[in-house]
Structure formats: C-alpha cells, structure tokens
Amino acid sequence: MPRISSSPACAPSNWPQPGVQFRDITPVLQDRSALRTLIDLLVQRYIDADINVIAGMDARGFIIGPILAYELSLGFVPIRKKGKLPYKTLSQSYDLEYGSATVEIHENACKPGDRVMIVETISSQPAAR
C-alpha cells in the first residue's frame, strides 16, 4: 500500500502569506496507487456511516468529494465561493489562517435532518520557524 501521508508536498514556505504552510495534494492525485488507496480508505471508513450527502468545498473538495459520493452511492453538493452559484443560496463566513472567506450552497441542496460529510482536501499549518 502506498504511503499517502508522505505524498502531499509542501508548497513554497510562507505561501500564500508569511506564517502559513500548505500541503499540496496533487502528488496524491497524480499517483494512481495513492489516489486509489486514499479513496479506498475513505470508503472503508464511511461505508456504514449515517451520511445522506457528501459536500465538497470549492475547489479541491470537488476532486475527492464526487469520487467518494459515487463510491458510497450518495449525492454530491458543491460548496462554492460567494457569488458562484446561480440559484438562491445560504452563506457562511469563516476565518482562515490568513484572512476570512464566505462560502455558499444552494438553499435546497440539503433537506432538514440530512447528515452531511464535508470534504475539503487542502490542509495548512503554521510554517516552521
């Protein structure tokens, strides 16, 4: 089994701003064994979970989220940056390591009582000093 934990590469130090270090998942996506292993592990972990829908954060959550939704026989809901969806939306603002952002979903994307798994496939951490 490939080691997917060692696959994500660090983006250039202090990117996108000083004090933030991102890990890039594109090496995992480019390696068919690592990608298959990642999806298989997520499917095994959530196959019996009480989840109604997978939601993916713009934009990297759009990569793994639909694959996972397909494998789990669930629907997929895109969570987009503000102003990108064409229908009536619900929005939520949040703080990032380097600022703030607002995301939106269509107001009819989920039903009351739905259990939603959110997929966001980029991680960041404080840069080493």
C-alpha positions as CSV (number, residue, x, y, z in Angstrom):
1,M,0.0,0.0,0.0
2,P,1.5,3.4,-0.9
3,R,2.1,5.8,1.8
4,I,-0.3,8.6,1.1
5,S,0.7,10.6,4.2
6,S,4.2,11.2,2.7
7,S,2.8,12.1,-0.7
8,P,1.5,15.6,-0.1
9,A,4.2,18.1,-0.9
10,C,4.7,21.4,1.0
11,A,4.1,24.4,-1.1
12,P,6.8,27.1,-1.0
13,S,7.4,28.3,2.5
14,N,5.2,31.1,3.7
15,W,2.7,30.6,0.9
16,P,0.1,32.2,0.4
17,Q,1.4,34.6,3.1
18,P,4.1,34.6,5.9
19,G,3.4,32.1,8.7
20,V,1.2,29.7,6.6
21,Q,2.4,26.4,5.1
22,F,0.1,24.5,2.7
23,R,0.4,20.9,1.8
24,D,-0.3,20.2,-1.9
25,I,-2.4,17.1,-2.7
26,T,-1.6,17.0,-6.4
27,P,1.1,14.3,-5.9
28,V,-1.6,12.0,-4.5
29,L,-3.9,12.8,-7.4
30,Q,-1.1,12.1,-9.9
31,D,-0.2,8.7,-8.4
32,R,-2.9,6.2,-9.3
33,S,-2.0,3.8,-6.5
34,A,-2.0,6.6,-3.9
35,L,-5.3,8.0,-5.2
36,R,-7.0,4.6,-5.2
37,T,-5.6,3.9,-1.7
38,L,-7.0,7.3,-0.4
39,I,-10.4,6.6,-1.9
40,D,-10.5,3.0,-0.6
41,L,-9.5,4.1,2.9
42,L,-12.2,6.8,3.0
43,V,-14.9,4.4,1.6
44,Q,-14.0,1.7,4.2
45,R,-14.1,4.3,7.0
46,Y,-17.5,5.8,5.9
47,I,-19.3,2.9,4.2
48,D,-21.6,2.3,7.2
49,A,-21.8,5.9,8.4
50,D,-25.1,7.6,8.7
51,I,-24.5,10.1,5.9
52,N,-27.0,11.3,3.4
53,V,-24.9,13.5,1.2
54,I,-21.2,14.5,0.5
55,A,-20.5,18.2,0.3
56,G,-17.2,19.4,-1.2
57,M,-15.5,22.8,-0.5
58,D,-14.6,24.9,-3.5
59,A,-12.4,23.9,-5.3
60,R,-10.3,21.0,-4.1
61,G,-13.3,19.3,-2.4
62,F,-14.7,19.0,-5.9
63,I,-11.9,16.5,-6.7
64,I,-12.3,13.9,-3.9
65,G,-15.9,14.6,-2.9
66,P,-17.7,13.4,-6.1
67,I,-15.5,10.3,-6.2
68,L,-16.3,9.5,-2.6
69,A,-20.0,10.3,-3.2
70,Y,-20.1,7.9,-6.2
71,E,-18.3,5.1,-4.3
72,L,-20.8,5.5,-1.3
73,S,-23.8,5.8,-3.6
74,L,-24.6,9.3,-2.3
75,G,-25.3,12.7,-3.9
76,F,-22.8,15.5,-4.0
77,V,-23.3,19.1,-3.0
78,P,-20.8,21.8,-4.1
79,I,-19.9,24.4,-1.5
80,R,-18.8,27.4,-3.6
81,K,-17.1,30.7,-3.1
82,K,-19.6,33.5,-2.6
83,G,-21.2,34.6,-5.9
84,K,-20.5,31.5,-7.9
85,L,-23.9,29.7,-7.6
86,P,-26.8,30.6,-9.9
87,Y,-29.7,29.8,-7.6
88,K,-30.9,31.1,-4.2
89,T,-28.1,30.4,-1.6
90,L,-27.3,30.1,2.0
91,S,-23.9,31.6,3.1
92,Q,-21.4,31.1,5.9
93,S,-18.4,33.2,6.6
94,Y,-15.4,31.9,8.4
95,D,-11.8,32.8,9.4
96,L,-8.7,31.4,7.7
97,E,-5.1,31.4,8.9
98,Y,-4.6,34.3,6.5
99,G,-7.9,36.2,6.4
100,S,-11.6,35.3,6.0
101,A,-13.9,33.8,3.4
102,T,-17.6,33.3,2.6
103,V,-19.0,30.1,1.0
104,E,-22.4,29.3,-0.3
105,I,-24.7,26.3,-1.1
106,H,-28.0,26.3,-2.9
107,E,-30.7,26.7,-0.3
108,N,-32.3,23.4,-1.4
109,A,-29.1,21.4,-1.5
110,C,-29.8,19.6,1.7
111,K,-33.0,18.6,3.5
112,P,-33.8,19.1,7.2
113,G,-32.2,16.2,9.1
114,D,-29.6,15.4,6.4
115,R,-26.3,14.2,7.7
116,V,-23.6,15.8,5.6
117,M,-20.0,14.9,5.3
118,I,-17.8,17.8,4.2
119,V,-14.8,17.1,2.1
120,E,-12.0,19.7,1.9
121,T,-8.8,18.4,0.6
122,I,-6.2,21.0,1.4
123,S,-4.5,21.4,4.7
124,S,-2.4,24.2,6.1
125,Q,-0.4,24.6,9.2
126,P,1.8,27.2,10.7
127,A,5.1,27.4,8.8
128,A,8.2,26.1,10.6
129,R,10.3,28.9,12.0
